Amino acid sequence: MTEQLIVQIISPLLNFDQGLESQEILDAAVGVFALLLFALSLSAYQKTRLRRLLVISVAFALFAVEVAIRQLDVIVFAVGYQTDLVITTILELLILLLFFIAVVIKT
């Protein structure tokens, strides 16, 4: 009885009935690639100590966070399309701002 209740509560949140969509697979690939780029740029920063590489590392990390938030909203939170759109748009603006700062920073 308890297991059925838990499944009834969690199933709509996790969409067990639906398989993985191609968009979810692509988002996962983008998130993993962003984490890889974050690790590589952070490693390059540790070797060279160039501030622009640190800024780029933070931008890649924010990109991975943005993808994670978008996926968690679809899978778990369901806070609403408008809220998700506002959060991801703000993160994208921060990412672009960080890339711009990395370009104009003097070493």
C-alpha positions in Angstrom: 0.0 0.0 0.0 2.7 2.4 1.0 4.8 1.7 -2.2 1.8 2.3 -4.4 1.2 5.7 -2.7 4.8 6.7 -3.1 4.8 5.7 -6.8 1.5 7.6 -7.3 3.1 10.7 -5.8 6.5 10.5 -7.5 5.4 9.2 -10.9 3.9 12.4 -12.2 7.0 14.3 -11.1 9.5 12.0 -12.8 7.4 11.0 -15.9 8.1 7.3 -15.6 5.6 6.7 -18.4 7.6 8.6 -20.9 11.0 7.5 -22.3 14.0 9.8 -22.7 13.3 12.4 -25.4 16.0 13.5 -27.8 16.0 17.0 -26.2 16.8 15.5 -22.8 19.7 13.5 -24.3 21.1 16.5 -26.1 20.7 18.6 -22.9 22.6 16.0 -21.0 25.4 16.0 -23.6 25.6 19.8 -23.5 25.8 19.7 -19.7 28.5 17.1 -19.7 30.5 19.0 -22.3 30.1 22.2 -20.3 31.5 20.4 -17.2 34.4 19.1 -19.3 35.2 22.6 -20.6 34.9 23.9 -17.1 37.4 21.3 -15.8 39.8 22.0 -18.7 39.7 25.8 -18.4 40.1 25.6 -14.6 43.1 23.3 -15.1 44.5 25.8 -17.6 44.0 28.6 -15.1 45.8 26.7 -12.4 48.8 26.3 -14.7 48.9 29.9 -16.1 47.1 32.0 -13.5 45.5 34.1 -16.2 42.4 35.8 -14.7 40.5 35.5 -18.0 40.7 31.7 -17.8 39.2 31.9 -14.3 36.3 34.0 -15.7 35.8 31.6 -18.5 35.8 28.7 -16.1 33.0 30.3 -14.1 31.0 30.9 -17.3 31.3 27.2 -18.3 30.2 26.2 -14.8 27.2 28.5 -15.0 26.3 27.0 -18.3 26.3 23.5 -16.8 24.2 24.9 -13.9 21.7 26.4 -16.4 21.3 23.1 -18.2 20.9 21.3 -14.9 18.2 23.7 -13.7 16.4 23.4 -17.0 16.4 19.6 -16.7 15.5 19.5 -13.0 12.6 21.8 -13.7 11.3 19.5 -16.4 11.9 16.3 -14.3 11.3 17.3 -10.7 10.3 20.9 -9.8 7.8 22.0 -12.4 7.9 25.6 -11.1 6.3 26.9 -14.2 7.4 27.8 -17.7 7.7 31.5 -16.9 9.9 31.0 -13.8 12.1 28.5 -15.6 12.4 30.9 -18.5 13.4 33.9 -16.3 16.0 31.9 -14.4 17.6 30.4 -17.5 17.6 33.8 -19.3 19.3 35.5 -16.3 22.0 32.7 -16.3 22.5 33.1 -20.0 22.9 36.8 -19.6 25.5 36.2 -16.9 27.3 33.7 -19.1 27.5 36.2 -22.0 28.7 38.9 -19.6 31.4 36.7 -18.2 32.6 35.8 -21.7 32.6 39.5 -22.6 34.6 40.3 -19.5 37.1 37.5 -20.3 37.6 39.1 -23.8 38.3 42.6 -22.5 40.3 41.8 -19.4 43.9 42.8 -19.7 46.3 40.1 -18.6 
